[in-house]
Amino acid sequence: MHSRFRSLTDIFARNTFWSIGGTLSSRLLMMLTTLLLTYMVGPEQYGKIGYTRTTVVMLASLAGYAFILTLTRQIAAHKTTSPDRIWPLTRLLGIMSVTSGVVLSVSTYLAAPWISSSQPELIGLIRLASPVILLDCLSSMTIGVLNGLEEFRRVAVNQIIAAISGILSSVVLVYFLGIKGAILGLMIQALLLVILSMNSSWKQLTRRGFPFSTWRATWSEWPVITQFSFPVLLGSLICAPADWIGNTLLLYGTGDFRHLAAYDIANQFRMSMQFFSRSFNNVSLPKLSQLSSEGNWSSFNRVLVMNLTLSGVMTTLLASPLLVAPGLIATLYGLTEFADAQAIRWLAVAGILMSFSYTLGHAILSRGHPWLATGTHLITNVLLAVSTLACLGVWKSALALSVANVIAYGVHFLIHIIVLRHLETLVSESTPSSNVHPFPGLGDDPQAVKTRKRA
């Protein structure tokens, strides 16, 4: 048992190193791009870039998030027990990603006047950025394959190369073309990531010798779409628009793009401080899915507790500068109002809550409960919209949206704890003493739980 745990720890550490490296590099390069573009075009013009990017990323994540989670979980669960299912799953999700990407890109282009509130400059930017949605759907599918195969080193290298190309192309194109150059730079980064990820996933699938299958076998995997991808996609439809809705409410409530820029900068820091947590979750999801498929609940428990501990500690440490000196950080970006600094501080608190909550949410998904995750997203995002409207009545600035995030994700965290208690995966008095650990019962076999209940 101890030797197996050491082996799991070594694998987890190695995969985490590469996942953190890729995520950290991408986030730092994104922050550097934000800083450079803010100085080049000014806070108000950058607010338009940030709004366009948030809109495109939101729409791309509607389908992309579902593809990543589905392929990560299904490939990790079946690569050893049912290797003949790998190619059918990959082919089916590939078809779905292309279809979804085309539909969303065309819909975004046509709906640009409505999305942009009929502001001419935003209409052009959103239409220019619409192909990025298709590219993001394709890269999400291929990254999901690599994650499921636990090829985190290749994912990290691809992300770093694409991010470097993105910052270089954005700065050069903005110099010559203005804010449209930033959108073209984003498109170049997305295209390069697709090319690199497709090449890597094809090489890994063929190198491992997974058996090819017929198209009939491909369509036989359709229940995976209806039973897992669809509820995850529905969760994305509920969750992904949250930032966009918040940005839109902030724009309508203040009428000033400068406040959008302030929130976008604060949000960049929130996302950056979560890179450890996201990296740990990326690594743990395929491993937890595999252990769940094998019925190895003892190892499942250990990996989950390790993930919770590492994610919480690292996110809190990274949030410390944002909590202690938000004014200094705001000044670096040309934000001089007191409310701007407070927006950074409050959004850092929201980031800590999100770290714990999403780690628990990945545990729910790895056990095959996507509908529960969808339900928690629905409650959280309705609360976020309501809280934003209420807070805008108090603060006419980015601070309102930051405080609303703390309220919403605080409730999200509490709901996940309640759900896990209901599943008897947090606390179980009947857990054998030999399996006791800091979170007893975390990850109990659902069948075993039902057996104990009947007993």
C-alpha positions, 0 to 999 in steps of 0.5 A: 500500500505504501509503495503504491502511494509513493508511486502515485505521489511521484506521478502526481508530483511530476505531472503537477510540475509540468501542469504548473509550468505551463499554466504559470507561464501562460498566466504570466505572459497574459499578465505581461500582455495586459500590462503592455497593451494597457500602456500602449492603448490606455485603460479605456481602449483596453477595456474594449479589448478586455470586453471582446476577449471575455465575450469570446472566451465565454462563448468558446468555453461553453463547449470547450469545457465540456470537451476537455472534461469529457475526454479527460475523464473518459480516456483516463477511465478507459485507457487501461480497462477498455483501450478499444474505446479510446479512438471512438471517443476521440473521434466522436468528441472531435466531430462534436467540437468542430460542429459546436465551434462552427455554430458558435462562431457563426452565431457570434458573428451574426449576433455581434450587434446585440452582444456589443449593445450596438456600439460600432467599434465593439461590433467590429472587434467581436466579429473579428474575434469570432473565429477564435471560438472555433479554434478554442473548441478544437484545442480544448478537444485535443488538450482533453486527449492529452490530459486523459493520457497524462501527457502534461509535459506536452500540454505545457510546452504547447501552451508556452509556445502559443503564449509567447507567439501571442504576446509578440504578435499582439504587441507588434500588431497593436503598434501598427493596427491599434486595438484590432491588432490585439484581437489578431494576436489572440487569433494567432495564439489560438491557431498555433495552439490548435496545430501543436495540440493536434500534432501531439495528440495524434502522436500519442494515440498512435504511439500507444497502439490503441486499436482503431475502430469502425464508425459504428463503434464511434456512434456506439459511444453516443451515451457518453455525450448524453450522460456526461457531456450534455450535463457538463455542457449545460453547466458551461451554459450556466457558468461560462456567461457569469463573467460576461453578464457581470461585465455587461451589468457593470457597463450598463450600471456605470457607463464607463469602459474604465471600470471594465478595464479595472475589473478585467485587470483585477480578474487577471490577478484572480485567475493568475493566483489560481494557477496552482489550484487549476494545475492540481485539478488538471492533474488529479482529475484523470488520476481520480477518474482512473482510480474511481473506475478501478474501485481503488478508493483508498488511493482515491482518498489520498490523492483528493486530500493531497489536492485539497491541501496543496490547492488551498495552501498555494492559492492563499499564499499567492493571494497574500500580496493582493490582500495586503497591498492592492493599492500598489498593484493598482497603481502599476496599471494606472488605476488610481481610485480607491475602489479599484484597489479594493476590487483587487482585494475582494476578487482575491478573496473570491479566488481563494473560495473558488480554489477550494470549491472547484477542487471539490467540484472536480471530485464530484465530476470524477465520480460521474455526477455531472448533474450535481455540478450543473445544479451548483453552477446554476445556483451560484450564477443566479446569485452572482447576477443578483448580487451584482445588481444589488452591489451596483446600488452601493458602488458604481465601480468594479468593486461592486462586481468583486464583492458580488463574486465573494458572495456567490462563490462563498455560497458555491463552496458551501453547496459543494460541501453539502453535496459531498456530505450528502454523497457520504464522501466527506464524513462517514462514521462507518469508515473503517479505522484503517482508512481514516485520514484528515477527511474521513470517508472522502471518496467512499465507493457509492455502492459501499455507501448504499450497502452500509445504509441498507445494513 
